[in-house]
Amino acid sequence: METNWNLTPHEDKVIYPLVIGILSHRGKEKVFSSTKISKILREFGEEITDAQIRKIVFFIRKRNHIPLLLANHEGYFIASNIEEVNAWIDSHKSKISAMGETLNHIQSQFEENKKLLIAGEDCGLLGQTSIFDFI
């Protein structure tokens, strides 16, 4: 699945400001999930996917339009204390570490399977190899 992580002009000029308006005053006691955000945007005639919401939130954070906009299993909120921010940072560091480990394991497995494929053995993978795989 390919995701374009750039905002389209419509996302940037129309949806982005609406999402900022929705999330601007959300403390942890007023968490807004992607489902709630989608429902509100539909009232404005905008259909949006969860992936688009994550992309827009990425840009809100990157552009610092809502400082300390965090999320938990319930939805998005603005941090109101140091403990919330530290917990979010620790959680994301752990996720990044686990993703890095997973990436390394899959890369190793793929390299082993490519060796089998190059040797003419059946490894269960379909597709073409490049001449550079043989060098």
N, CA, C and O atoms as CSV, one atom per row, in Angstrom:
chain,resi,resn,atom,element,x,y,z
A,1,MET,N,N,0.845,-1.188,0.000
A,1,MET,CA,C,0.000,0.000,0.000
A,1,MET,C,C,0.880,1.236,0.000
A,1,MET,O,O,1.728,1.395,0.877
A,2,GLU,N,N,0.691,2.086,-0.946
A,2,GLU,CA,C,1.479,3.303,-1.047
A,2,GLU,C,C,0.712,4.454,-0.412
A,2,GLU,O,O,-0.474,4.649,-0.680
A,3,THR,N,N,1.393,5.200,0.417
A,3,THR,CA,C,0.778,6.359,1.051
A,3,THR,C,C,1.556,7.592,0.636
A,3,THR,O,O,2.784,7.617,0.718
A,4,ASN,N,N,0.849,8.604,0.195
A,4,ASN,CA,C,1.478,9.866,-0.130
A,4,ASN,C,C,1.445,10.730,1.122
A,4,ASN,O,O,0.379,11.176,1.546
A,5,TRP,N,N,2.615,10.967,1.714
A,5,TRP,CA,C,2.659,11.711,2.968
A,5,TRP,C,C,2.755,13.214,2.769
A,5,TRP,O,O,3.088,13.938,3.707
A,6,ASN,N,N,2.472,13.694,1.570
A,6,ASN,CA,C,2.335,15.134,1.357
A,6,ASN,C,C,0.857,15.468,1.375
A,6,ASN,O,O,0.031,14.689,0.900
A,7,LEU,N,N,0.527,16.613,1.916
A,7,LEU,CA,C,-0.871,17.038,1.904
A,7,LEU,C,C,-1.248,17.494,0.504
A,7,LEU,O,O,-0.494,18.205,-0.160
A,8,THR,N,N,-2.432,17.070,0.066
A,8,THR,CA,C,-2.954,17.586,-1.193
A,8,THR,C,C,-3.392,19.032,-0.945
A,8,THR,O,O,-3.575,19.426,0.207
A,9,PRO,N,N,-3.561,19.821,-1.997
A,9,PRO,CA,C,-4.040,21.192,-1.775
A,9,PRO,C,C,-5.368,21.226,-0.998
A,9,PRO,O,O,-5.559,22.084,-0.137
A,10,HIS,N,N,-6.276,20.299,-1.300
A,10,HIS,CA,C,-7.563,20.259,-0.600
A,10,HIS,C,C,-7.376,19.917,0.883
A,10,HIS,O,O,-7.986,20.535,1.756
A,11,GLU,N,N,-6.520,18.921,1.150
A,11,GLU,CA,C,-6.249,18.566,2.552
A,11,GLU,C,C,-5.644,19.749,3.305
A,11,GLU,O,O,-6.011,20.025,4.447
A,12,ASP,N,N,-4.712,20.443,2.650
A,12,ASP,CA,C,-4.003,21.551,3.303
A,12,ASP,C,C,-4.895,22.767,3.524
A,12,ASP,O,O,-4.846,23.386,4.587
A,13,LYS,N,N,-5.699,23.108,2.541
A,13,LYS,CA,C,-6.485,24.350,2.615
A,13,LYS,C,C,-7.858,24.180,3.260
A,13,LYS,O,O,-8.405,25.137,3.808
A,14,VAL,N,N,-8.424,22.967,3.201
A,14,VAL,CA,C,-9.793,22.761,3.695
A,14,VAL,C,C,-9.819,21.867,4.938
A,14,VAL,O,O,-10.288,22.281,5.998
A,15,ILE,N,N,-9.314,20.647,4.801
A,15,ILE,CA,C,-9.435,19.682,5.888
A,15,ILE,C,C,-8.515,20.026,7.057
A,15,ILE,O,O,-8.930,19.945,8.213
A,16,TYR,N,N,-7.284,20.403,6.773
A,16,TYR,CA,C,-6.301,20.730,7.807
A,16,TYR,C,C,-6.831,21.767,8.799
A,16,TYR,O,O,-6.770,21.530,10.006
A,17,PRO,N,N,-7.351,22.911,8.331
A,17,PRO,CA,C,-7.877,23.895,9.291
A,17,PRO,C,C,-9.073,23.364,10.097
A,17,PRO,O,O,-9.246,23.719,11.263
A,18,LEU,N,N,-9.893,22.514,9.470
A,18,LEU,CA,C,-11.024,21.930,10.203
A,18,LEU,C,C,-10.531,21.027,11.327
A,18,LEU,O,O,-11.055,21.074,12.440
A,19,VAL,N,N,-9.523,20.204,11.038
A,19,VAL,CA,C,-8.985,19.303,12.068
A,19,VAL,C,C,-8.325,20.108,13.183
A,19,VAL,O,O,-8.458,19.761,14.357
A,20,ILE,N,N,-7.621,21.173,12.833
A,20,ILE,CA,C,-7.040,22.044,13.868
A,20,ILE,C,C,-8.150,22.591,14.757
A,20,ILE,O,O,-8.015,22.606,15.981
A,21,GLY,N,N,-9.232,23.035,14.156
A,21,GLY,CA,C,-10.356,23.546,14.940
A,21,GLY,C,C,-10.954,22.495,15.855
A,21,GLY,O,O,-11.346,22.799,16.981
A,22,ILE,N,N,-11.025,21.262,15.380
A,22,ILE,CA,C,-11.593,20.175,16.174
A,22,ILE,C,C,-10.694,19.835,17.357
A,22,ILE,O,O,-11.184,19.593,18.460
A,23,LEU,N,N,-9.380,19.815,17.134
A,23,LEU,CA,C,-8.452,19.334,18.155
A,23,LEU,C,C,-7.841,20.415,19.043
A,23,LEU,O,O,-7.173,20.093,20.025
A,24,SER,N,N,-8.052,21.672,18.722
A,24,SER,CA,C,-7.359,22.760,19.415
A,24,SER,C,C,-7.614,22.853,20.913
A,24,SER,O,O,-6.755,23.348,21.642
A,25,HIS,N,N,-8.734,22.406,21.387
A,25,HIS,CA,C,-9.055,22.578,22.806
A,25,HIS,C,C,-9.346,21.249,23.473
A,25,HIS,O,O,-10.229,21.153,24.326
A,26,ARG,N,N,-8.606,20.226,23.084
A,26,ARG,CA,C,-8.875,18.879,23.572
A,26,ARG,C,C,-7.862,18.459,24.610
A,26,ARG,O,O,-6.750,18.061,24.263
A,27,GLY,N,N,-8.227,18.538,25.886
A,27,GLY,CA,C,-7.397,17.970,26.938
A,27,GLY,C,C,-7.686,16.487,27.037
A,27,GLY,O,O,-8.533,15.968,26.310
A,28,LYS,N,N,-6.996,15.805,27.922
A,28,LYS,CA,C,-7.146,14.354,28.042
A,28,LYS,C,C,-8.560,13.949,28.434
A,28,LYS,O,O,-8.991,12.832,28.148
A,29,GLU,N,N,-9.278,14.848,29.083
A,29,GLU,CA,C,-10.662,14.546,29.469
A,29,GLU,C,C,-11.623,14.678,28.293
A,29,GLU,O,O,-12.775,14.257,28.394
A,30,LYS,N,N,-11.172,15.254,27.178
A,30,LYS,CA,C,-12.010,15.423,25.985
A,30,LYS,C,C,-11.306,14.862,24.752
A,30,LYS,O,O,-11.159,15.543,23.738
A,31,VAL,N,N,-10.883,13.626,24.861
A,31,VAL,CA,C,-10.160,12.957,23.777
A,31,VAL,C,C,-11.074,12.804,22.561
A,31,VAL,O,O,-12.261,12.505,22.689
A,32,PHE,N,N,-10.488,13.019,21.373
A,32,PHE,CA,C,-11.240,12.835,20.128
A,32,PHE,C,C,-10.587,11.738,19.306
A,32,PHE,O,O,-9.416,11.841,18.940
A,33,SER,N,N,-11.339,10.697,19.018
A,33,SER,CA,C,-10.845,9.587,18.199
A,33,SER,C,C,-10.929,9.951,16.717
A,33,SER,O,O,-11.570,10.932,16.339
A,34,SER,N,N,-10.276,9.151,15.898
A,34,SER,CA,C,-10.359,9.332,14.443
A,34,SER,C,C,-11.804,9.198,13.981
A,34,SER,O,O,-12.238,9.902,13.069
A,35,THR,N,N,-12.549,8.290,14.613
A,35,THR,CA,C,-13.950,8.094,14.249
A,35,THR,C,C,-14.754,9.362,14.504
A,35,THR,O,O,-15.565,9.756,13.666
A,36,LYS,N,N,-14.541,10.006,15.652
A,36,LYS,CA,C,-15.249,11.261,15.960
A,36,LYS,C,C,-14.854,12.359,14.980
A,36,LYS,O,O,-15.699,13.120,14.508
A,37,ILE,N,N,-13.563,12.430,14.682
A,37,ILE,CA,C,-13.086,13.454,13.744
A,37,ILE,C,C,-13.731,13.238,12.378
A,37,ILE,O,O,-14.204,14.189,11.756
A,38,SER,N,N,-13.752,11.989,11.913
A,38,SER,CA,C,-14.377,11.670,10.617
A,38,SER,C,C,-15.848,12.060,10.605
A,38,SER,O,O,-16.344,12.616,9.625
A,39,LYS,N,N,-16.538,11.766,11.693
A,39,LYS,CA,C,-17.968,12.069,11.782
A,39,LYS,C,C,-18.212,13.578,11.687
A,39,LYS,O,O,-19.113,14.017,10.973
A,40,ILE,N,N,-17.424,14.355,12.393
A,40,ILE,CA,C,-17.569,15.819,12.334
A,40,ILE,C,C,-17.263,16.335,10.931
A,40,ILE,O,O,-17.973,17.198,10.415
A,41,LEU,N,N,-16.212,15.811,10.320
A,41,LEU,CA,C,-15.844,16.266,8.973
A,41,LEU,C,C,-16.919,15.910,7.946
A,41,LEU,O,O,-17.132,16.653,6.988
A,42,ARG,N,N,-17.594,14.777,8.144
A,42,ARG,CA,C,-18.706,14.419,7.240
A,42,ARG,C,C,-19.816,15.465,7.322
A,42,ARG,O,O,-20.481,15.743,6.324
A,43,GLU,N,N,-20.019,16.047,8.508
A,43,GLU,CA,C,-21.021,17.105,8.662
A,43,GLU,C,C,-20.658,18.337,7.834
A,43,GLU,O,O,-21.530,19.126,7.470
A,44,PHE,N,N,-19.366,18.498,7.540
A,44,PHE,CA,C,-18.891,19.587,6.679
A,44,PHE,C,C,-18.789,19.138,5.222
A,44,PHE,O,O,-18.303,19.881,4.369
A,45,GLY,N,N,-19.257,17.907,4.941
A,45,GLY,CA,C,-19.221,17.393,3.579
A,45,GLY,C,C,-17.889,16.808,3.173
A,45,GLY,O,O,-17.637,16.623,1.982
A,46,GLU,N,N,-17.032,16.512,4.130
A,46,GLU,CA,C,-15.704,15.981,3.837
A,46,GLU,C,C,-15.610,14.519,4.250
A,46,GLU,O,O,-15.822,14.181,5.414
A,47,GLU,N,N,-15.296,13.660,3.298
A,47,GLU,CA,C,-15.025,12.253,3.592
A,47,GLU,C,C,-13.521,12.122,3.812
A,47,GLU,O,O,-12.730,12.633,3.019
A,48,ILE,N,N,-13.126,11.444,4.878
A,48,ILE,CA,C,-11.701,11.334,5.201
A,48,ILE,C,C,-11.426,9.947,5.781
A,48,ILE,O,O,-12.247,9.395,6.513
A,49,THR,N,N,-10.285,9.404,5.451
A,49,THR,CA,C,-9.889,8.088,5.959
A,49,THR,C,C,-9.050,8.262,7.227
A,49,THR,O,O,-8.572,9.355,7.528
A,50,ASP,N,N,-8.885,7.170,7.954
A,50,ASP,CA,C,-8.019,7.205,9.136
A,50,ASP,C,C,-6.590,7.551,8.750
A,50,ASP,O,O,-5.907,8.271,9.479
A,51,ALA,N,N,-6.130,7.042,7.607
A,51,ALA,CA,C,-4.772,7.349,7.144
A,51,ALA,C,C,-4.613,8.841,6.880
A,51,ALA,O,O,-3.568,9.414,7.186
A,52,GLN,N,N,-5.647,9.483,6.309
A,52,GLN,CA,C,-5.583,10.932,6.075
A,52,GLN,C,C,-5.540,11.689,7.397
A,52,GLN,O,O,-4.832,12.689,7.517
A,53,ILE,N,N,-6.289,11.221,8.386
A,53,ILE,CA,C,-6.273,11.882,9.692
A,53,ILE,C,C,-4.874,11.783,10.296
A,53,ILE,O,O,-4.349,12.771,10.808
A,54,ARG,N,N,-4.270,10.600,10.238
A,54,ARG,CA,C,-2.907,10.439,10.778
A,54,ARG,C,C,-1.926,11.359,10.046
A,54,ARG,O,O,-1.039,11.950,10.662
A,55,LYS,N,N,-2.095,11.471,8.724
A,55,LYS,CA,C,-1.216,12.338,7.936
A,55,LYS,C,C,-1.399,13.794,8.343
A,55,LYS,O,O,-0.417,14.521,8.498
A,56,ILE,N,N,-2.623,14.220,8.514
A,56,ILE,CA,C,-2.891,15.607,8.908
A,56,ILE,C,C,-2.347,15.876,10.309
A,56,ILE,O,O,-1.767,16.934,10.555
A,57,VAL,N,N,-2.529,14.933,11.224
A,57,VAL,CA,C,-1.986,15.085,12.574
A,57,VAL,C,C,-0.462,15.165,12.515
A,57,VAL,O,O,0.144,15.939,13.256
A,58,PHE,N,N,0.164,14.370,11.640
A,58,PHE,CA,C,1.615,14.449,11.457
A,58,PHE,C,C,2.030,15.880,11.114
A,58,PHE,O,O,2.984,16.410,11.684
A,59,PHE,N,N,1.305,16.503,10.175
A,59,PHE,CA,C,1.652,17.867,9.768
A,59,PHE,C,C,1.302,18.897,10.841
A,59,PHE,O,O,1.997,19.905,10.968
A,60,ILE,N,N,0.257,18.671,11.603
A,60,ILE,CA,C,-0.065,19.578,12.719
A,60,ILE,C,C,1.094,19.576,13.712
A,60,ILE,O,O,1.509,20.629,14.196
A,61,ARG,N,N,1.606,18.400,14.007
A,61,ARG,CA,C,2.740,18.291,14.930
A,61,ARG,C,C,4.003,18.882,14.312
A,61,ARG,O,O,4.733,19.623,14.970
A,62,LYS,N,N,4.258,18.555,13.048
A,62,LYS,CA,C,5.467,19.042,12.363
A,62,LYS,C,C,5.480,20.563,12.283
A,62,LYS,O,O,6.520,21.191,12.483
A,63,ARG,N,N,4.339,21.148,11.994
A,63,ARG,CA,C,4.234,22.605,11.865
A,63,ARG,C,C,4.014,23.298,13.209
A,63,ARG,O,O,3.959,24.526,13.278
A,64,ASN,N,N,3.889,22.516,14.265
A,64,ASN,CA,C,3.705,23.028,15.622
A,64,ASN,C,C,2.453,23.902,15.747
A,64,ASN,O,O,2.459,24.904,16.462
A,65,HIS,N,N,1.388,23.522,15.054
A,65,HIS,CA,C,0.151,24.289,15.138
A,65,HIS,C,C,-0.652,23.973,16.383
A,65,HIS,O,O,-1.447,24.798,16.833
A,66,ILE,N,N,-0.457,22.791,16.947
A,66,ILE,CA,C,-1.046,22.449,18.246
A,66,ILE,C,C,0.066,21.783,19.047
A,66,ILE,O,O,0.260,20.571,18.954
A,67,PRO,N,N,0.790,22.563,19.826
A,67,PRO,CA,C,1.899,21.992,20.589
A,67,PRO,C,C,1.431,20.865,21.519
A,67,PRO,O,O,0.371,20.941,22.141
A,68,LEU,N,N,2.249,19.833,21.588
A,68,LEU,CA,C,2.041,18.681,22.455
A,68,LEU,C,C,0.721,17.952,22.185
A,68,LEU,O,O,0.050,17.488,23.106
A,69,LEU,N,N,0.367,17.863,20.901
A,69,LEU,CA,C,-0.798,17.073,20.503
A,69,LEU,C,C,-0.382,15.606,20.550
A,69,LEU,O,O,0.418,15.146,19.735
A,70,LEU,N,N,-0.930,14.891,21.503
A,70,LEU,CA,C,-0.591,13.489,21.721
A,70,LEU,C,C,-1.779,12.617,21.366
A,70,LEU,O,O,-2.844,13.110,20.995
A,71,ALA,N,N,-1.583,11.327,21.485
A,71,ALA,CA,C,-2.677,10.378,21.263
A,71,ALA,C,C,-2.459,9.177,22.172
A,71,ALA,O,O,-1.331,8.834,22.527
A,72,ASN,N,N,-3.555,8.559,22.533
A,72,ASN,CA,C,-3.506,7.285,23.245
A,72,ASN,C,C,-4.527,6.359,22.607
A,72,ASN,O,O,-5.027,6.657,21.522
A,73,HIS,N,N,-4.843,5.268,23.237
A,73,HIS,CA,C,-5.771,4.297,22.650
A,73,HIS,C,C,-7.188,4.851,22.495
A,73,HIS,O,O,-8.007,4.261,21.789
A,74,GLU,N,N,-7.484,5.973,23.144
A,74,GLU,CA,C,-8.818,6.573,23.046
A,74,GLU,C,C,-8.911,7.648,21.971
A,74,GLU,O,O,-9.993,7.900,21.439
A,75,GLY,N,N,-7.782,8.286,21.644
A,75,GLY,CA,C,-7.809,9.329,20.628
A,75,GLY,C,C,-6.768,10.404,20.877
A,75,GLY,O,O,-5.805,10.201,21.616
A,76,TYR,N,N,-6.979,11.554,20.245
A,76,TYR,CA,C,-6.043,12.672,20.294
A,76,TYR,C,C,-6.406,13.627,21.419
A,76,TYR,O,O,-7.578,13.837,21.731
A,77,PHE,N,N,-5.355,14.207,22.028
A,77,PHE,CA,C,-5.557,15.189,23.086
A,77,PHE,C,C,-4.302,16.037,23.207
A,77,PHE,O,O,-3.237,15.663,22.715
A,78,ILE,N,N,-4.439,17.191,23.871
A,78,ILE,CA,C,-3.308,18.077,24.126
A,78,ILE,C,C,-2.807,17.789,25.536
A,78,ILE,O,O,-3.579,17.807,26.494
A,79,ALA,N,N,-1.514,17.525,25.652
A,79,ALA,CA,C,-0.938,17.206,26.958
A,79,ALA,C,C,-1.094,18.390,27.907
A,79,ALA,O,O,-0.952,19.552,27.525
A,80,SER,N,N,-1.390,18.051,29.151
A,80,SER,CA,C,-1.532,19.101,30.159
A,80,SER,C,C,-0.534,18.949,31.296
A,80,SER,O,O,-0.489,19.782,32.201
A,81,ASN,N,N,0.272,17.881,31.254
A,81,ASN,CA,C,1.284,17.733,32.299
A,81,ASN,C,C,2.488,16.952,31.782
A,81,ASN,O,O,2.421,16.275,30.756
A,82,ILE,N,N,3.570,17.062,32.509
A,82,ILE,CA,C,4.845,16.466,32.118
A,82,ILE,C,C,4.753,14.941,32.046
A,82,ILE,O,O,5.357,14.328,31.165
A,83,GLU,N,N,4.011,14.331,32.955
A,83,GLU,CA,C,3.896,12.874,32.983
A,83,GLU,C,C,3.284,12.340,31.694
A,83,GLU,O,O,3.731,11.318,31.174
A,84,GLU,N,N,2.261,13.026,31.171
A,84,GLU,CA,C,1.634,12.603,29.910
A,84,GLU,C,C,2.643,12.625,28.768
A,84,GLU,O,O,2.709,11.697,27.962
A,85,VAL,N,N,3.426,13.697,28.712
A,85,VAL,CA,C,4.407,13.830,27.627
A,85,VAL,C,C,5.487,12.770,27.760
A,85,VAL,O,O,5.847,12.129,26.773
A,86,ASN,N,N,6.008,12.576,28.967
A,86,ASN,CA,C,7.050,11.560,29.168
A,86,ASN,C,C,6.542,10.161,28.845
A,86,ASN,O,O,7.261,9.367,28.238
A,87,ALA,N,N,5.322,9.853,29.240
A,87,ALA,CA,C,4.744,8.539,28.949
A,87,ALA,C,C,4.608,8.339,27.447
A,87,ALA,O,O,4.906,7.260,26.934
A,88,TRP,N,N,4.156,9.379,26.734
A,88,TRP,CA,C,3.993,9.290,25.283
A,88,TRP,C,C,5.352,9.088,24.607
A,88,TRP,O,O,5.485,8.253,23.712
A,89,ILE,N,N,6.354,9.850,25.036
A,89,ILE,CA,C,7.696,9.736,24.458
A,89,ILE,C,C,8.257,8.336,24.707
A,89,ILE,O,O,8.778,7.707,23.786
A,90,ASP,N,N,8.154,7.848,25.937
A,90,ASP,CA,C,8.654,6.506,26.258
A,90,ASP,C,C,7.957,5.440,25.416
A,90,ASP,O,O,8.597,4.521,24.904
A,91,SER,N,N,6.651,5.572,25.280
A,91,SER,CA,C,5.880,4.611,24.490
A,91,SER,C,C,6.356,4.597,23.039
A,91,SER,O,O,6.524,3.531,22.447
A,92,HIS,N,N,6.570,5.775,22.473
A,92,HIS,CA,C,6.987,5.848,21.070
A,92,HIS,C,C,8.420,5.374,20.875
A,92,HIS,O,O,8.735,4.767,19.851
A,93,LYS,N,N,9.286,5.641,21.833
A,93,LYS,CA,C,10.652,5.114,21.738
A,93,LYS,C,C,10.626,3.592,21.723
A,93,LYS,O,O,11.366,2.967,20.963
A,94,SER,N,N,9.783,2.992,22.554
A,94,SER,CA,C,9.661,1.531,22.589
A,94,SER,C,C,9.123,1.001,21.265
A,94,SER,O,O,9.605,-0.011,20.757
A,95,LYS,N,N,8.120,1.684,20.706
A,95,LYS,CA,C,7.552,1.255,19.424
A,95,LYS,C,C,8.597,1.330,18.310
A,95,LYS,O,O,8.700,0.422,17.486
A,96,ILE,N,N,9.364,2.409,18.292
A,96,ILE,CA,C,10.394,2.589,17.266
A,96,ILE,C,C,11.450,1.500,17.391
A,96,ILE,O,O,11.899,0.949,16.386
A,97,SER,N,N,11.844,1.191,18.611
A,97,SER,CA,C,12.833,0.140,18.843
A,97,SER,C,C,12.310,-1.209,18.346
A,97,SER,O,O,13.026,-1.945,17.667
A,98,ALA,N,N,11.066,-1.529,18.683
A,98,ALA,CA,C,10.469,-2.797,18.245
A,98,ALA,C,C,10.352,-2.848,16.729
A,98,ALA,O,O,10.583,-3.895,16.125
A,99,MET,N,N,9.995,-1.723,16.105
A,99,MET,CA,C,9.893,-1.684,14.641
A,99,MET,C,C,11.258,-1.903,13.998
A,99,MET,O,O,11.365,-2.592,12.984
A,100,GLY,N,N,12.306,-1.317,14.586
A,100,GLY,CA,C,13.659,-1.507,14.073
A,100,GLY,C,C,14.077,-2.964,14.148
A,100,GLY,O,O,14.670,-3.490,13.206
A,101,GLU,N,N,13.771,-3.623,15.268
A,101,GLU,CA,C,14.077,-5.045,15.408
A,101,GLU,C,C,13.338,-5.864,14.359
A,101,GLU,O,O,13.919,-6.738,13.716
A,102,THR,N,N,12.057,-5.574,14.194
A,102,THR,CA,C,11.256,-6.294,13.208
A,102,THR,C,C,11.826,-6.097,11.808
A,102,THR,O,O,11.930,-7.054,11.042
A,103,LEU,N,N,12.193,-4.873,11.471
A,103,LEU,CA,C,12.788,-4.585,10.171
A,103,LEU,C,C,14.052,-5.409,9.960
A,103,LEU,O,O,14.239,-6.002,8.897
A,104,ASN,N,N,14.910,-5.447,10.959
A,104,ASN,CA,C,16.154,-6.218,10.840
A,104,ASN,C,C,15.874,-7.703,10.621
A,104,ASN,O,O,16.534,-8.340,9.801
A,105,HIS,N,N,14.904,-8.260,11.345
A,105,HIS,CA,C,14.574,-9.675,11.187
A,105,HIS,C,C,14.033,-9.970,9.783
A,105,HIS,O,O,14.428,-10.951,9.153
A,106,ILE,N,N,13.137,-9.121,9.307
A,106,ILE,CA,C,12.569,-9.341,7.970
A,106,ILE,C,C,13.647,-9.184,6.897
A,106,ILE,O,O,13.672,-9.957,5.938
A,107,GLN,N,N,14.534,-8.203,7.038
A,107,GLN,CA,C,15.622,-8.043,6.074
A,107,GLN,C,C,16.508,-9.283,6.042
A,107,GLN,O,O,16.885,-9.747,4.966
A,108,SER,N,N,16.844,-9.826,7.215
A,108,SER,CA,C,17.670,-11.036,7.269
A,108,SER,C,C,16.963,-12.210,6.616
A,108,SER,O,O,17.562,-12.954,5.839
A,109,GLN,N,N,15.686,-12.373,6.935
A,109,GLN,CA,C,14.917,-13.466,6.340
A,109,GLN,C,C,14.848,-13.326,4.821
A,109,GLN,O,O,14.961,-14.310,4.090
A,110,PHE,N,N,14.659,-12.087,4.355
A,110,PHE,CA,C,14.585,-11.843,2.921
A,110,PHE,C,C,15.917,-12.174,2.244
A,110,PHE,O,O,15.935,-12.777,1.171
A,111,GLU,N,N,17.019,-11.784,2.861
A,111,GLU,CA,C,18.335,-12.075,2.290
A,111,GLU,C,C,18.552,-13.587,2.194
A,111,GLU,O,O,19.086,-14.072,1.196
A,112,GLU,N,N,18.145,-14.332,3.220
A,112,GLU,CA,C,18.265,-15.795,3.189
A,112,GLU,C,C,17.409,-16.383,2.070
A,112,GLU,O,O,17.846,-17.292,1.364
A,113,ASN,N,N,16.205,-15.874,1.908
A,113,ASN,CA,C,15.319,-16.368,0.848
A,113,ASN,C,C,15.840,-15.999,-0.530
A,113,ASN,O,O,15.702,-16.778,-1.473
A,114,LYS,N,N,16.441,-14.814,-0.659
A,114,LYS,CA,C,17.027,-14.425,-1.950
A,114,LYS,C,C,18.163,-15.365,-2.326
A,114,LYS,O,O,18.325,-15.706,-3.498
A,115,LYS,N,N,18.956,-15.791,-1.332
A,115,LYS,CA,C,20.048,-16.732,-1.606
A,115,LYS,C,C,19.483,-18.036,-2.160
A,115,LYS,O,O,20.029,-18.600,-3.108
A,116,LEU,N,N,18.393,-18.513,-1.573
A,116,LEU,CA,C,17.756,-19.739,-2.065
A,116,LEU,C,C,17.244,-19.544,-3.485
A,116,LEU,O,O,17.412,-20.410,-4.344
A,117,LEU,N,N,16.616,-18.395,-3.719
A,117,LEU,CA,C,16.066,-18.092,-5.041
A,117,LEU,C,C,17.172,-18.035,-6.090
A,117,LEU,O,O,17.025,-18.585,-7.182
A,118,ILE,N,N,18.268,-17.378,-5.764
A,118,ILE,CA,C,19.398,-17.257,-6.688
A,118,ILE,C,C,20.008,-18.627,-6.962
A,118,ILE,O,O,20.485,-18.894,-8.065
A,119,ALA,N,N,19.988,-19.497,-5.941
A,119,ALA,CA,C,20.531,-20.849,-6.106
A,119,ALA,C,C,19.571,-21.755,-6.866
A,119,ALA,O,O,19.883,-22.918,-7.122
A,120,GLY,N,N,18.406,-21.227,-7.228
A,120,GLY,CA,C,17.447,-22.005,-7.995
A,120,GLY,C,C,16.519,-22.851,-7.145
A,120,GLY,O,O,15.788,-23.691,-7.669
A,121,GLU,N,N,16.542,-22.641,-5.865
A,121,GLU,CA,C,15.686,-23.403,-4.961
A,121,GLU,C,C,14.360,-22.677,-4.749
A,121,GLU,O,O,14.265,-21.458,-4.895
A,122,ASP,N,N,13.353,-23.453,-4.405
A,122,ASP,CA,C,12.035,-22.874,-4.143
A,122,ASP,C,C,12.011,-22.315,-2.725
A,122,ASP,O,O,12.177,-23.053,-1.754
A,123,CYS,N,N,11.805,-21.022,-2.618
A,123,CYS,CA,C,11.743,-20.399,-1.292
A,123,CYS,C,C,10.359,-19.818,-1.012
A,123,CYS,O,O,10.129,-19.242,0.051
A,124,GLY,N,N,9.449,-19.969,-1.954
A,124,GLY,CA,C,8.098,-19.460,-1.759
A,124,GLY,C,C,7.892,-18.035,-2.246
A,124,GLY,O,O,6.767,-17.537,-2.235
A,125,LEU,N,N,8.962,-17.372,-2.673
A,125,LEU,CA,C,8.838,-16.001,-3.177
A,125,LEU,C,C,8.673,-16.006,-4.688
A,125,LEU,O,O,9.327,-16.775,-5.393
A,126,LEU,N,N,7.810,-15.157,-5.168
A,126,LEU,CA,C,7.638,-14.978,-6.602
A,126,LEU,C,C,8.169,-13.615,-6.986
A,126,LEU,O,O,8.214,-12.710,-6.153
A,127,GLY,N,N,8.560,-13.459,-8.199
A,127,GLY,CA,C,9.025,-12.161,-8.681
A,127,GLY,C,C,10.362,-12.314,-9.372
A,127,GLY,O,O,10.939,-13.399,-9.429
A,128,GLN,N,N,10.836,-11.202,-9.894
A,128,GLN,CA,C,12.091,-11.220,-10.632
A,128,GLN,C,C,13.226,-10.722,-9.765
A,128,GLN,O,O,13.059,-9.826,-8.937
A,129,THR,N,N,14.375,-11.320,-9.974
A,129,THR,CA,C,15.579,-10.805,-9.352
A,129,THR,C,C,16.265,-9.885,-10.344
A,129,THR,O,O,16.002,-9.927,-11.546
A,130,SER,N,N,17.120,-9.080,-9.833
A,130,SER,CA,C,17.903,-8.164,-10.656
A,130,SER,C,C,19.271,-8.782,-10.899
A,130,SER,O,O,19.722,-9.629,-10.128
A,131,ILE,N,N,19.913,-8.369,-11.941
A,131,ILE,CA,C,21.281,-8.846,-12.188
A,131,ILE,C,C,22.179,-8.479,-11.010
A,131,ILE,O,O,23.163,-9.168,-10.743
A,132,PHE,N,N,21.848,-7.405,-10.307
A,132,PHE,CA,C,22.647,-6.972,-9.169
A,132,PHE,C,C,22.509,-7.917,-7.978
A,132,PHE,O,O,23.347,-7.897,-7.077
A,133,ASP,N,N,21.460,-8.746,-7.963
A,133,ASP,CA,C,21.299,-9.740,-6.902
A,133,ASP,C,C,22.344,-10.849,-7.033
A,133,ASP,O,O,22.634,-11.544,-6.059
A,134,PHE,N,N,22.904,-11.016,-8.216
A,134,PHE,CA,C,23.861,-12.085,-8.463
A,134,PHE,C,C,25.299,-11.646,-8.229
A,134,PHE,O,O,26.208,-12.476,-8.190
A,135,ILE,N,N,25.502,-10.372,-8.076
A,135,ILE,CA,C,26.873,-9.840,-7.922
A,135,ILE,C,C,27.302,-9.931,-6.482
A,135,ILE,O,O,28.419,-9.536,-6.145
